């Protein structure tokens, strides 16, 4: 069974301290397919003992089953069952800290009145100074309306907040960027645009997150046109950048060139469109994008929208039609940003020699790696429990680090390509193998490399409002 750290519970139980009782408890947990971690004594008094036993399970129902089996043991009193994930979220996962201590009157008069008035006047005379004299220098807003949260769908802004908090943690831990989560109580496109625009004086950049397609594309496009700070929808472009990085190394491994291969993308939402566009910029010429109705092509009228119209005009030059199974025949690469179990083993067998499969639907991929592994040259997913995780954390912390360092006014295509190359270049030729075509999310070299590459690309393309020579290490 596939036990997960995400479903680790601590079961507190008390019982008479009799010989064999602990063995009976652990045997019961094992027979219920629970995986025991720590076993700790809470207290022992008057012949009774209380223990905390950490148990890893496959899901909530599995935890309930284990607890139910334990309740059948005579003399066992279950005091509580605590979920590790929920405990980590109590009170939220982030907080605000002061960078400067306030220990005496001199400190107070400097950070607040009267000293702060001089700084306010300096910014009033030159608004650009807000980027050096306030938190704007290093702060990004992580903004969502809760309409497309992870694989959960439209669960609303309150329920989306834990994800945005987590995103803010990753910005700080990996890129040294201060990020604040903002969940909006509206899903109206115009209201979102107007609200985000009014936040501009506070932030140095905007990261849009978990906003449903195709609305997210218009929101990002409009905000970039109407704001002077960069706006980046990570679900689109972060996914595309990391996908390109992984594909670059995969093609290097199998000895193929991006301009010569056939690529099939399943999923015609914002992520699929962004991946298609970025791969096209990187030199791909044969891309077919599929949705539930099959291949998208110029002239198709069924289940089309603005995003699919764009894909119809920018991909599939031969106007091929048919199902995903039809499109994938002789394809060199499959990229999935769609739904579980969309791809069969027979589909993979119909691909070209040494096929590359990126099945990135989360939490369950388009095909289980166990089914695909023996038939592919490279297998990647969006999950952390398999090799080659295509994870956006490889991109956005370093990208925004570079953007903020040079005060970029935009995140253009050159900067995105530079970010992808920086990620790919982490893996040296002598390290490259089928299980290592993308760096680990915990490789601390990645954010620094991405930041430096993005900052340089911003300067080269004229969107940097500050030029820097020092490395990220000196920031």
DOMARMAR-26595 format. One line per field, with one value per residue (C-alpha): residue number from 1; residue in three letters; y, z, x. Coordinates in nm, 3 decimals. Layout:
BEGIN
num: [NUM,...]
residuo: [ALA,...]
v: [Y,...]
w: [Z,...]
u: [X,...]
END
This chain:
BEGIN
num: [1,2,3,4,5,6,7,8,9,10,11,12,13,14,15,16,17,18,19,20,21,22,23,24,25,26,27,28,29,30,31,32,33,34,35,36,37,38,39,40,41,42,43,44,45,46,47,48,49,50,51,52,53,54,55,56,57,58,59,60,61,62,63,64,65,66,67,68,69,70,71,72,73,74,75,76,77,78,79,80,81,82,83,84,85,86,87,88,89,90,91,92,93,94,95,96,97,98,99,100,101,102,103,104,105,106,107,108,109,110,111,112,113,114,115,116,117,118,119,120,121,122,123,124,125,126,127,128,129,130,131,132,133,134,135,136,137,138,139,140,141,142,143,144,145,146,147,148,149,150,151,152,153,154,155,156,157,158,159,160,161,162,163,164,165,166,167,168,169,170,171,172,173,174,175,176,177,178,179,180,181,182,183,184,185,186,187,188,189,190,191,192,193,194,195,196,197,198,199,200,201,202,203,204,205,206,207,208,209,210,211,212,213,214,215,216,217,218,219,220,221,222,223,224,225,226,227,228,229,230,231,232,233,234,235,236,237,238,239,240,241,242,243,244,245,246,247,248,249,250,251,252,253,254,255,256,257,258,259,260,261,262,263,264,265,266,267,268,269,270,271,272,273,274,275,276,277,278,279,280,281,282,283,284,285,286,287,288,289,290,291,292,293,294,295,296,297,298,299,300,301,302,303,304,305,306,307,308,309,310,311,312,313,314,315,316,317,318,319,320,321,322,323,324,325,326,327,328,329,330,331,332,333,334,335,336,337,338,339,340,341,342,343,344,345,346,347,348,349,350,351,352,353,354,355,356,357,358,359,360,361,362,363,364,365,366,367,368,369,370,371,372,373,374,375,376,377,378,379,380,381,382,383,384,385,386,387,388,389,390,391,392,393,394,395,396,397,398,399,400,401,402,403,404,405,406,407,408,409,410,411,412,413,414,415,416,417,418,419,420,421,422,423,424,425,426,427,428,429,430,431,432,433,434,435,436,437,438,439,440,441,442,443,444,445,446,447,448,449,450,451,452,453,454,455,456,457,458,459,460,461,462,463,464,465,466,467,468,469,470,471,472,473,474,475]
residuo: [UNK,UNK,UNK,UNK,UNK,UNK,UNK,UNK,UNK,UNK,UNK,UNK,UNK,UNK,UNK,UNK,UNK,UNK,UNK,UNK,UNK,UNK,UNK,UNK,UNK,UNK,UNK,UNK,UNK,UNK,UNK,UNK,UNK,UNK,UNK,UNK,UNK,UNK,UNK,UNK,UNK,UNK,UNK,UNK,UNK,UNK,UNK,UNK,UNK,UNK,UNK,UNK,UNK,UNK,UNK,UNK,UNK,UNK,UNK,UNK,UNK,UNK,UNK,UNK,UNK,UNK,UNK,UNK,UNK,UNK,UNK,UNK,UNK,UNK,UNK,UNK,UNK,UNK,UNK,UNK,UNK,UNK,UNK,UNK,UNK,UNK,UNK,UNK,UNK,UNK,UNK,UNK,UNK,UNK,UNK,UNK,UNK,UNK,UNK,UNK,UNK,UNK,UNK,UNK,UNK,UNK,UNK,UNK,UNK,UNK,UNK,UNK,UNK,UNK,UNK,UNK,UNK,UNK,UNK,UNK,UNK,UNK,UNK,UNK,UNK,UNK,UNK,UNK,UNK,UNK,UNK,UNK,UNK,UNK,UNK,UNK,UNK,UNK,UNK,UNK,UNK,UNK,UNK,UNK,UNK,UNK,UNK,UNK,UNK,UNK,UNK,UNK,UNK,UNK,UNK,UNK,UNK,UNK,UNK,UNK,UNK,UNK,UNK,UNK,UNK,UNK,UNK,UNK,UNK,UNK,UNK,UNK,UNK,UNK,UNK,UNK,UNK,UNK,UNK,UNK,UNK,UNK,UNK,UNK,UNK,UNK,UNK,UNK,UNK,UNK,UNK,UNK,UNK,UNK,UNK,UNK,UNK,UNK,UNK,UNK,UNK,UNK,UNK,UNK,UNK,UNK,UNK,UNK,UNK,UNK,UNK,UNK,UNK,UNK,UNK,UNK,UNK,UNK,UNK,UNK,UNK,UNK,UNK,UNK,UNK,UNK,UNK,UNK,UNK,UNK,UNK,UNK,UNK,UNK,UNK,UNK,UNK,UNK,UNK,UNK,UNK,UNK,UNK,UNK,UNK,UNK,UNK,UNK,UNK,UNK,UNK,UNK,UNK,UNK,UNK,UNK,UNK,UNK,UNK,UNK,UNK,UNK,UNK,UNK,UNK,UNK,UNK,UNK,UNK,UNK,UNK,UNK,UNK,UNK,UNK,UNK,UNK,UNK,UNK,UNK,UNK,UNK,UNK,UNK,UNK,UNK,UNK,UNK,UNK,UNK,UNK,UNK,UNK,UNK,UNK,UNK,UNK,UNK,UNK,UNK,UNK,UNK,UNK,UNK,UNK,UNK,UNK,UNK,UNK,UNK,UNK,UNK,UNK,UNK,UNK,UNK,UNK,UNK,UNK,UNK,UNK,UNK,UNK,UNK,UNK,UNK,UNK,UNK,UNK,UNK,UNK,UNK,UNK,UNK,UNK,UNK,UNK,UNK,UNK,UNK,UNK,UNK,UNK,UNK,UNK,UNK,UNK,UNK,UNK,UNK,UNK,UNK,UNK,UNK,UNK,UNK,UNK,UNK,UNK,UNK,UNK,UNK,UNK,UNK,UNK,UNK,UNK,UNK,UNK,UNK,UNK,UNK,UNK,UNK,UNK,UNK,UNK,UNK,UNK,UNK,UNK,UNK,UNK,UNK,UNK,UNK,UNK,UNK,UNK,UNK,UNK,UNK,UNK,UNK,UNK,UNK,UNK,UNK,UNK,UNK,UNK,UNK,UNK,UNK,UNK,UNK,UNK,UNK,UNK,UNK,UNK,UNK,UNK,UNK,UNK,UNK,UNK,UNK,UNK,UNK,UNK,UNK,UNK,UNK,UNK,UNK,UNK,UNK,UNK,UNK,UNK,UNK,UNK,UNK,UNK,UNK,UNK,UNK,UNK,UNK,UNK,UNK,UNK,UNK,UNK,UNK,UNK,UNK,UNK,UNK,UNK,UNK,UNK,UNK,UNK,UNK,UNK,UNK,UNK,UNK,UNK,UNK,UNK,UNK,UNK,UNK,UNK,UNK,UNK,UNK,UNK,UNK,UNK,UNK,UNK]
v: [0.000,0.356,0.509,0.882,1.127,1.352,1.104,1.056,1.060,1.050,0.821,0.878,0.573,0.451,0.100,-0.109,-0.165,-0.539,-0.770,-0.813,-0.519,-0.303,-0.599,-0.649,-0.281,-0.276,-0.605,-0.465,-0.157,-0.369,-0.605,-0.299,-0.202,0.096,0.193,0.271,0.558,0.698,0.535,0.773,0.746,1.042,0.931,0.622,0.620,0.389,0.089,0.263,0.391,0.651,0.644,0.845,0.622,0.786,0.589,0.652,0.561,0.589,0.833,0.949,0.635,0.420,0.612,0.557,0.185,0.158,0.343,0.120,-0.192,-0.054,0.006,-0.367,-0.429,-0.485,-0.242,0.010,0.370,0.594,0.948,1.138,1.113,1.407,1.464,1.581,1.802,1.980,2.038,2.210,2.445,2.556,2.936,2.949,2.876,3.225,3.535,3.890,3.972,4.306,4.349,4.619,4.580,4.856,4.854,5.220,5.568,5.630,5.318,5.418,5.771,5.636,5.366,5.563,5.926,6.168,6.011,5.821,6.149,6.229,5.899,5.961,6.300,6.152,5.901,6.173,6.368,6.058,5.762,5.531,5.549,5.332,5.041,5.095,5.244,5.014,4.645,4.681,4.609,4.246,4.172,3.985,3.940,3.585,3.642,3.391,3.384,3.018,2.910,2.641,2.529,2.237,1.944,2.050,2.293,2.595,2.577,2.951,3.202,3.090,2.727,2.836,3.030,2.733,2.686,3.055,3.048,2.751,2.938,3.231,2.993,2.860,3.210,3.289,2.958,2.913,3.266,3.494,3.676,3.804,3.702,3.766,3.564,3.755,3.564,3.769,3.741,3.773,3.570,3.852,3.931,4.308,4.317,4.107,4.333,4.648,4.508,4.393,4.725,4.907,4.694,4.812,5.069,4.792,4.528,4.481,4.205,4.001,3.620,3.502,3.158,2.903,3.115,2.912,2.911,3.090,3.382,3.370,3.447,3.765,3.873,3.835,4.002,4.300,4.346,4.338,4.603,4.827,4.795,4.908,4.605,4.254,4.013,3.640,3.355,3.067,2.793,2.895,3.011,2.844,2.510,2.588,2.692,2.381,2.159,2.308,2.258,1.890,1.834,1.995,1.741,1.452,1.527,1.555,1.210,1.042,1.238,1.417,1.784,1.990,2.120,1.769,1.592,1.540,1.665,1.589,1.799,1.677,1.962,2.279,2.509,2.787,2.556,2.361,2.682,2.832,2.513,2.505,2.869,2.836,2.514,2.690,2.974,2.717,2.576,2.309,2.291,1.985,2.034,1.894,1.990,1.770,1.822,1.589,1.600,1.516,1.715,2.091,2.221,2.527,2.499,2.291,2.432,2.193,2.296,2.584,2.900,3.187,2.975,2.689,2.931,3.051,2.692,2.608,2.889,2.830,2.448,2.143,2.289,1.975,2.016,1.661,1.547,1.246,1.127,1.148,0.789,0.894,1.200,1.020,0.766,0.818,1.106,1.153,1.340,1.334,1.617,1.585,1.869,1.716,1.437,1.090,0.780,0.954,0.753,0.376,0.145,0.080,0.457,0.465,0.159,0.345,0.633,0.676,0.503,0.615,0.807,1.080,1.098,1.388,1.287,1.589,1.573,1.603,1.420,1.131,1.133,1.057,0.714,0.546,0.535,0.167,0.094,0.318,0.275,-0.026,0.133,0.482,0.640,0.912,0.929,1.245,1.343,1.627,1.411,1.408,1.032,0.947,1.052,1.361,1.580,1.874,2.121,2.497,2.562,2.516,2.836,3.101,3.175,3.234,3.407,3.667,3.701,3.808,4.026,4.216,4.252,4.450,4.599,4.449,4.606,4.285,3.912,3.861,3.551,3.592,3.585,3.271,3.093,3.203,3.059,2.725,2.707,2.789,2.505,2.260,2.361,2.256,1.895,1.827,1.581,1.323,1.334,1.296,0.975,0.866,0.927,1.263,1.501,1.780,1.905,1.828,2.096,2.103,2.179,2.522,2.604,2.633,2.956,3.134,3.023,3.120,3.459,3.543,3.431,3.618,3.936,3.926,3.861,4.151,4.381,4.251,4.310,4.656,4.585,4.623,4.952,4.877,4.729,4.498,4.334,4.156,3.797,3.688,3.581,3.947,4.052]
w: [0.000,-0.069,0.278,0.276,0.516,0.439,0.627,0.938,1.257,1.618,1.820,2.197,2.391,2.750,2.888,3.188,3.174,3.125,2.947,2.576,2.550,2.337,2.108,2.063,1.973,1.718,1.566,1.522,1.348,1.122,1.031,0.932,0.695,0.905,0.907,1.257,1.309,1.651,1.973,2.270,2.636,2.751,3.115,3.334,3.670,3.895,3.673,3.361,3.067,2.802,2.467,2.146,1.840,1.500,1.219,0.847,0.636,0.280,0.353,0.602,0.560,0.629,0.953,1.060,0.987,1.198,1.489,1.457,1.483,1.789,1.960,1.956,2.195,2.550,2.805,2.548,2.582,2.277,2.410,2.081,1.714,1.582,1.212,1.145,0.851,1.043,1.338,1.104,0.987,1.327,1.332,0.974,0.841,0.810,1.025,1.000,1.171,1.221,1.058,1.304,1.682,1.879,2.219,2.321,2.241,1.980,1.791,1.816,1.691,1.395,1.273,1.356,1.430,1.400,1.196,0.954,0.826,0.647,0.461,0.369,0.224,0.028,-0.134,-0.196,-0.392,-0.580,-0.582,-0.720,-0.381,-0.247,-0.413,-0.196,0.124,0.179,0.160,-0.214,-0.276,-0.181,-0.157,-0.388,-0.354,-0.405,-0.526,-0.584,-0.609,-0.507,-0.836,-0.938,-0.626,-0.685,-0.803,-0.579,-0.816,-0.720,-0.340,-0.269,-0.126,0.237,0.145,-0.096,0.168,0.299,-0.052,-0.083,0.258,0.143,-0.172,0.040,0.247,-0.068,-0.197,0.127,0.185,-0.169,-0.307,-0.005,-0.136,0.109,-0.019,0.125,0.043,-0.063,-0.137,-0.300,-0.227,-0.594,-0.911,-1.142,-1.391,-1.378,-0.998,-0.969,-1.212,-1.033,-0.688,-0.788,-0.956,-0.632,-0.449,-0.669,-0.425,-0.174,-0.384,-0.622,-0.818,-0.844,-0.857,-0.967,-0.843,-0.883,-1.098,-1.344,-1.718,-1.948,-1.706,-1.572,-1.916,-1.961,-1.602,-1.641,-1.982,-1.865,-1.542,-1.723,-1.963,-1.691,-1.410,-1.387,-1.183,-1.333,-1.310,-1.346,-1.347,-1.217,-1.312,-1.674,-1.713,-1.418,-1.540,-1.894,-1.782,-1.572,-1.844,-2.101,-1.865,-1.815,-2.183,-2.274,-2.068,-2.178,-2.543,-2.465,-2.306,-2.605,-2.869,-3.030,-3.130,-3.034,-3.387,-3.527,-3.277,-3.260,-2.933,-2.808,-2.523,-2.351,-2.177,-2.356,-2.059,-1.949,-1.863,-2.188,-2.391,-2.206,-2.250,-2.621,-2.666,-2.478,-2.656,-2.983,-2.885,-2.797,-3.151,-3.149,-3.484,-3.454,-3.162,-3.138,-2.843,-2.744,-2.522,-2.433,-2.793,-2.937,-3.147,-3.181,-3.533,-3.741,-3.848,-3.553,-3.414,-3.134,-2.773,-2.874,-2.679,-2.698,-2.569,-2.805,-3.097,-3.023,-3.009,-3.334,-3.510,-3.351,-3.351,-3.561,-3.900,-4.079,-3.923,-3.793,-3.627,-3.417,-3.058,-2.825,-2.920,-3.284,-3.218,-3.005,-3.272,-3.362,-3.115,-2.950,-2.648,-2.447,-2.203,-1.985,-1.792,-1.787,-1.578,-1.438,-1.656,-1.991,-2.141,-2.191,-2.225,-2.585,-2.649,-2.527,-2.733,-3.043,-2.984,-3.158,-3.035,-2.691,-2.601,-2.337,-2.115,-1.881,-1.707,-1.481,-1.371,-0.992,-0.768,-1.009,-1.341,-1.690,-1.659,-1.355,-1.379,-1.282,-1.604,-1.827,-1.701,-1.907,-2.229,-2.206,-2.214,-1.964,-1.727,-1.532,-1.317,-1.093,-0.782,-0.526,-0.468,-0.817,-0.993,-1.218,-1.044,-1.266,-0.984,-1.020,-0.706,-0.933,-1.110,-0.926,-0.623,-0.834,-1.111,-0.877,-0.698,-1.029,-1.121,-0.793,-0.799,-1.123,-1.071,-1.399,-1.545,-1.720,-1.732,-2.103,-2.314,-2.317,-1.938,-1.935,-2.177,-1.966,-1.654,-1.826,-1.948,-1.602,-1.447,-1.716,-1.690,-1.325,-1.442,-1.596,-1.887,-1.667,-1.421,-1.673,-1.662,-1.709,-1.342,-1.326,-1.602,-1.367,-1.047,-0.706,-0.563,-0.268,-0.481,-0.348,-0.661,-0.869,-0.735,-0.749,-1.107,-1.217,-1.045,-1.214,-1.558,-1.530,-1.407,-1.694,-1.951,-1.811,-1.851,-2.200,-2.316,-2.165,-1.903,-1.603,-1.418,-1.204,-1.322,-1.093,-1.113,-0.779,-0.744,-0.558,-0.269,-0.191,-0.186]
u: [0.000,0.107,0.142,0.206,0.365,0.067,-0.151,0.057,-0.147,-0.037,-0.261,-0.252,-0.364,-0.361,-0.367,-0.266,0.108,0.079,0.323,0.243,0.003,0.232,0.298,-0.076,-0.117,0.165,0.049,-0.302,-0.167,0.052,-0.231,-0.436,-0.149,-0.041,0.327,0.452,0.693,0.778,0.655,0.683,0.585,0.374,0.348,0.345,0.167,-0.035,0.024,-0.108,0.094,0.009,0.189,0.189,0.223,0.282,0.119,0.153,-0.152,-0.280,-0.561,-0.822,-1.034,-0.728,-0.658,-1.018,-0.983,-0.666,-0.830,-1.136,-0.921,-0.742,-1.076,-1.142,-0.851,-0.983,-0.847,-0.721,-0.840,-0.780,-0.738,-0.692,-0.600,-0.396,-0.333,0.025,-0.073,-0.349,-0.117,0.132,-0.143,-0.270,-0.261,-0.135,0.214,0.364,0.408,0.543,0.872,1.047,1.387,1.487,1.440,1.269,1.440,1.452,1.319,1.589,1.482,1.116,1.174,1.373,1.135,0.822,0.744,0.917,1.200,0.977,0.832,1.156,1.140,0.775,0.865,1.155,0.919,0.660,0.920,1.041,0.801,1.070,1.238,0.953,1.135,1.440,1.295,0.994,0.912,0.840,1.208,1.165,0.793,0.555,0.180,0.051,-0.304,-0.584,-0.961,-0.977,-1.134,-0.881,-0.695,-0.456,-0.668,-0.957,-1.128,-1.336,-1.325,-1.322,-1.075,-1.081,-1.012,-0.740,-0.547,-0.340,-0.198,-0.113,0.056,0.260,0.357,0.474,0.690,0.857,0.928,1.111,1.287,1.417,1.450,1.475,1.167,0.906,0.563,0.220,-0.093,-0.404,-0.724,-0.998,-1.370,-1.462,-1.429,-1.533,-1.257,-1.302,-1.319,-1.002,-0.815,-0.927,-0.840,-0.492,-0.417,-0.497,-0.239,0.048,0.199,0.268,0.444,0.735,0.563,0.243,0.223,-0.122,-0.214,-0.492,-0.725,-0.929,-0.874,-0.938,-1.006,-0.648,-0.505,-0.708,-0.640,-0.265,-0.259,-0.462,-0.268,0.066,-0.061,-0.204,0.055,0.416,0.528,0.555,0.261,0.329,0.078,0.285,0.039,0.095,0.451,0.621,0.490,0.607,0.956,1.020,0.872,1.109,1.403,1.318,1.252,1.585,1.777,1.554,1.624,1.993,1.976,1.808,1.999,1.705,1.659,1.357,1.307,1.274,1.049,0.672,0.520,0.170,0.030,-0.286,-0.466,-0.575,-0.607,-0.377,-0.085,-0.109,-0.118,0.180,0.383,0.300,0.401,0.730,0.828,0.754,0.985,1.250,1.235,0.962,0.785,0.560,0.320,-0.032,-0.251,-0.545,-0.846,-1.135,-1.253,-0.911,-0.668,-0.714,-0.672,-0.756,-1.117,-1.240,-1.566,-1.662,-1.584,-1.360,-1.275,-1.026,-0.737,-0.809,-0.847,-0.495,-0.367,-0.543,-0.360,-0.018,0.010,-0.078,0.021,-0.101,-0.449,-0.452,-0.774,-0.869,-0.837,-0.540,-0.457,-0.450,-0.233,0.023,0.119,0.486,0.514,0.853,0.715,0.393,0.322,0.014,-0.149,-0.493,-0.644,-0.564,-0.545,-0.579,-0.293,-0.272,0.025,-0.080,-0.065,0.295,0.385,0.261,0.505,0.840,1.155,1.278,0.963,0.959,0.650,0.577,0.251,0.204,-0.160,-0.178,-0.223,-0.273,-0.083,-0.214,-0.053,0.096,0.477,0.471,0.283,0.490,0.847,0.950,0.823,0.976,1.320,1.221,0.925,0.840,0.543,0.431,0.466,0.744,0.733,0.864,1.186,1.186,0.931,0.829,0.773,0.726,0.930,1.233,1.127,0.929,1.151,1.462,1.269,1.121,1.455,1.609,1.311,1.322,1.700,1.685,1.337,1.217,0.904,0.804,0.876,0.929,0.984,1.363,1.363,1.149,1.381,1.678,1.515,1.454,1.814,1.947,1.746,1.856,2.222,2.235,2.260,2.599,2.642,2.816,2.524,2.243,2.037,1.677,1.592,1.772,1.664,1.555,1.723,1.581,1.353,1.594,1.899,1.990,2.192,1.876,1.724,2.059,2.120,1.770,1.792,2.122,1.999,1.669,1.836,2.084,1.809,1.608,1.907,1.981,1.623,1.587,1.320,1.554,1.521,1.823,2.151,2.341,2.681,2.686,2.566,2.258,2.481,2.551,2.186]
END
